[in-house]
């Protein structure tokens, strides 16, 4: 089991959680959405389309980890 396999667990996420790509460190912030993929502001990571990938490096959602509470 690699360390990344638990990063994408959606059942423990809050709608406002920011997620960071474990490959390129891009941060998905629901407060900003994703203009590259035309994701509306306010869209939680758990609500992203299944085919959504990192807009910076094309990593799959499973490579993202939840950032800590220190926003």
PyMOL commands that set and color helices and strands:
alter all, ss='L'
color gray80, all
select helices_A, chain A and resi 3-6+10-12+45-47+61-63
alter helices_A, ss='H'
color red, helices_A
select strands_A, chain A and resi 19-21+27-28+64-66
alter strands_A, ss='S'
color yellow, strands_A
deselect
rebuild
show_as cartoon
